[in-house]
Amino acid sequence: MWSTSPTIGLRVNADFQLSQLDRRSTPGWDGDKTQAKAFMKERGAFLNELQERFFANARNGSDDRRVLVILQGLDTAGKGGIVRHVFGMMDPQGLHLASFGKPTDEELSHHFLWRVEKQLPPAGRIGVFDRSHYEDVLIGRVDQLAEPDEIDRRYEEINAWERSLVDQGYTLIKVAMMPSHREQGLRLAERLARRDKWWKYSPGDVTTRGKWDAYQKAYQIMFERTSTEYAPWYVVPADRKWFPRLAITELLTQAMVDLGQEWPVPRWQIDVQRRRLLETMAPADVVEAHKSLKIKAEEVTEEIAELVKVRAGIDAAGDVDDGDRVGTDPAADAETAKANASKKDGKAGKKAAKSGKKAGKKQKKKS
């Protein structure tokens, strides 16, 4: 059902404009909600196996790579739903979850990356950050918690830090979930109307909502400054709750497939250990074990075939036509075209002077 891989269709490119994003669109997905749920269920079983391979290779000492998923978005974007519906399909033993709220006094006494670095996932585990170090350039900018020069330095520090993580073997999947202003209002209204949702609501949610335009601008700058070749941003329209869940499932599945991991090879001799075990079993149990293992071997063969199928599907999804990109709103595009052009012209000199600092704007356009 994916006509365009989300690694292409949702990736921030050099000319991305958040103001033009159609928040109800489902870029690259040609199916509906029912089909999405069925696809997720199928992917979930496969993703669970990929996660187990990932964990097994680390435990065996043959592969110490790590995966980190960063979830960003304003209140009601659906970050908690992603944790439940996407990562809930996997074995919790192989997950490392961390949430970042208002910094404590101790955290404020350290560098802004200190508290985040403490929560990096160990080898073989998939890390999930509900909010992240990007709060320090979003809230920091909107609420003026730091000087503009300090915010600018943070972008560069983030890029350098993420570059070092990638060099250490991390795969970074940075996802920004973007509902519309209208949809956010409806979701907050639901929280106020339902007793079982009151615990999710905070008076500060409406205060933050009053800064909507400032946050949209802060996100745009964040994308421009920190979406890099080695750690790109993926922007997911979030008015339809099911679409971010589907998209992130696929982004993670493709990242895990790209690791190219097989089951680890043991250091002991299989034939020797099999013979030792059989010597301890009754003849009837040996026959029963042979039957069940034959069935299991067939299942493993099917799983391998599915892996080949998925990899072929990913290759096919990457073969797209010009113009495939994140869904946009044509009306908004027309209304903002002149303003965007003027803004870009005004910044041209500054951009040229800072070209060495803008790795995040050197991505290839979606093909």
C-alpha positions, -999 to +999 in steps of 0.1 A: +000+000+000+030+023+002+035+039-032+064+060-018+086+049+010+081+072+041+119+074+042+115+095+010+080+109+012+082+122+048+119+133+048+126+170+052+143+183+021+160+216+014+129+235+004+105+221+030+080+246+044+060+235+074+034+262+067+024+244+035+020+210+051-014+194+047-020+180+082-047+156+071-026+141+043-012+106+042+019+110+020+029+078+002+000+057+016-027+048-009-049+028+015-075+038+042-075+034+080-088-002+079-060-012+055-035+006+076-044-014+107-041-046+088-008-036+074+005-026+108-005-059+123+015-078+096+044-054+100+043-058+138+049-095+137+079-090+114+092-060+133+091-081+165+113-107+149+138-080+136+139-066+171+147-100+186+175-105+161+188-071+171+188-080+207+203-115+202+232-101+182+241-076+209+238-102+236+260-126+217+286-098+214+286-099+176+270-065+170+268-035+193+248-012+171+219+009+186+187+024+173+172+056+187+137+069+178+131+106+187+095+117+189+087+154+189+054+173+187+032+197+206+006+186+231-019+161+217+003+153+187+000+116+197+035+107+210+020+086+238-001+067+213+030+059+193+046+043+223+015+022+230+005+012+195+039+009+177+064-001+204+037-020+222+040-046+194+075-054+205+091-072+234+096-046+262+129-063+271+144-049+239+131-013+245+146+016+263+119+044+269+127+079+282+105+109+285+118+145+289+098+171+307+107+203+324+144+200+335+152+196+372+175+219+391+202+193+388+197+189+350+198+227+346+232+228+364+247+207+335+250+211+298+217+207+280+227+174+264+237+158+298+203+145+308+197+131+273+230+114+270+223+095+302+192+079+286+209+066+254+199+030+248+225+002+253+235-021+225+207-043+211+179-021+224+157+003+206+156+037+224+124+058+223+126+094+234+092+111+241+105+147+235+142+151+236+172+176+235+152+195+208+131+210+236+161+232+243+158+248+209+120+249+207+109+260+242+142+278+246+135+299+215+098+305+220+099+314+257+133+331+253+149+309+279+183+315+263+200+342+243+196+339+205+233+333+201+231+305+226+202+289+207+222+291+175+251+273+192+228+246+204+219+237+168+255+232+160+262+212+191+232+190+184+245+183+149+280+175+162+266+152+189+243+133+166+272+129+141+292+113+169+264+090+178+261+078+142+298+073+141+295+051+171+269+029+154+236+045+162+207+047+138+187+079+145+151+082+135+138+117+142+101+121+138+081+153+142+043+147+145+023+177+132-014+181+139-033+212+127-042+240+151-079+230+147-072+193+155-052+202+185-081+223+198-105+194+193-083+170+211-079+193+241-116+198+242-120+160+243-097+158+273-118+184+291-150+166+283-140+131+294-133+123+330-109+095+320-088+121+301-086+148+328-053+135+340-038+142+306-048+179+306-028+207+320-038+244+321-004+250+305-016+233+274-038+262+265-010+286+274+013+268+250-014+267+223-016+305+225+020+305+211+011+283+181+026+305+155+059+310+174+062+272+178+056+266+141+084+290+133+107+274+159+100+240+143+107+253+108+141+267+120+148+235+138+142+214+106+164+238+086+193+237+110+193+201+122+179+178+094+211+163+081+221+135+058+232+113+087+202+122+109+173+136+088+139+147+102+107+130+091+076+152+093+044+133+097+010+149+092-009+140+124-046+149+121-054+113+114-041+094+145-036+062+126-012+076+100+017+085+123+014+050+139+016+035+104+044+057+092+066+052+122+061+015+121+073+015+085+102+039+092+114+016+120+109-016+101+129-002+072+157+009+095+158-025+111+159-042+077+187-020+067+208-033+095+210-065+076+212-088+106+209-125+106+206-147+137+239-149+155+261-179+150+269-197+183+304-202+196+297-238+205+293-268+182+257-274+173+261-311+165+279-318+198+253-300+219+224-318+200+240-352+207+245-344+244+208-334+247+195-365+229+214-387+253+193-372+281+159-377+263+135-407+261+132-422+226+095-412+223+104-376+233+131-375+205+104-385+179+080-358+192+108-332+192+117-341+156+081-336+144+077-302+161+111-290+150+103-298+114+073-276+116+093-248+132+120-251+105+093-245+079+081-214+098+116-200+099+119-206+062+088-186+057+101-158+079+133-156+058+112-154+026+092-125+042+124-107+049+134-110+013+099-098+003+101-068+026+135-058+013+123-060-023+093-039-013+115-013+002+136-011-029+105-008-050+091+020-028+123+039-032+119+040-070+096+070-072+087+097-097+098+134-095+074+153-073+069+127-046+071+146-014+053+154+018+017+164+011+011+201+008-019+225+007-020+242-027-040+272-014-015+278+014+013+274-011-001+301-033-007+325-004+028+322+010+048+319-022+057+357-023+064+359+014+087+328+013+106+341-017+111+375-001+122+359+032+147+337+014+161+366-006+166+385+026+185+357+042+206+348+011+237+367+023+236+351+058+230+317+044+260+320+021+282+331+050+270+301+071+271+275+044+295+254+063+271+251+092+241+239+073+245+202+068+208+199+075+199+216+042+221+195+019+197+166+016+188+155-019+153+164-029+129+136-028+129+118-061 
